[in-house]
Amino acid sequence: QVQLVESGGGLVQAGGSLRLSCAASVRPFSRYVMGWFRQAPGKEREFVGAISWSGGSMYYTDSVKGRFTISKDNAKNTLYLQMNSLNPEDTAVYYCAVSSVLHTIGAITATAEKYDYWGQGTQVTVSS
């Protein structure tokens, strides 16, 4: 059974930074496209970014480009989301996800239905 466990969320002031982690039990970790999504209260789940199985390619939604960075450590089976210059609009529950059907990085990775497994989410709150 695949398990994804996010951590690293919390309360931060606008302009601050947080790094989220996602520990994954999926095997082999290095062979899956992985993504980050978020959901704010009263809003639909939103794509944040995705990373290729090798970690060499990333794709981000426009609102986080230049501020967020996705990375992965295949040796530790862990996915990361470094978030800088946070603003209150970034407040949401953040989810990591794994796709067994995606093989390339691009706009298609923004489709939540392409992901098979999801974590339980971690809350990020940015105060103004």
HELIX and SHEET records of a PDB file:
HELIX    1   1 PHE A   29  ARG A   31  5                                   3    
HELIX    2   2 ASP A   62  VAL A   64  5                                   3    
HELIX    3   3 PRO A   88  ASP A   90  5                                   3    
HELIX    4   4 ALA A  107  ALA A  110  5                                   4    
HELIX    5   5 ALA A  112  LYS A  114  5                                   3    
SHEET    1   A 4 LEU A   4  SER A   7  0                                        
SHEET    2   A 4 LEU A  18  ALA A  24 -1                                        
SHEET    3   A 4 THR A  78  MET A  83 -1                                        
SHEET    4   A 4 PHE A  68  ASP A  73 -1                                        
SHEET    1   B 6 GLY A  10  GLN A  13  0                                        
SHEET    2   B 6 THR A 122  SER A 127  1                                        
SHEET    3   B 6 ALA A  92  SER A  99 -1                                        
SHEET    4   B 6 VAL A  33  GLN A  39 -1                                        
SHEET    5   B 6 GLU A  46  ILE A  51 -1                                        
SHEET    6   B 6 MET A  58  TYR A  60 -1                                        
SHEET    1   C 4 GLY A  10  GLN A  13  0                                        
SHEET    2   C 4 THR A 122  SER A 127  1                                        
SHEET    3   C 4 ALA A  92  SER A  99 -1                                        
SHEET    4   C 4 TYR A 117  TRP A 118 -1                                        
END                                                                             
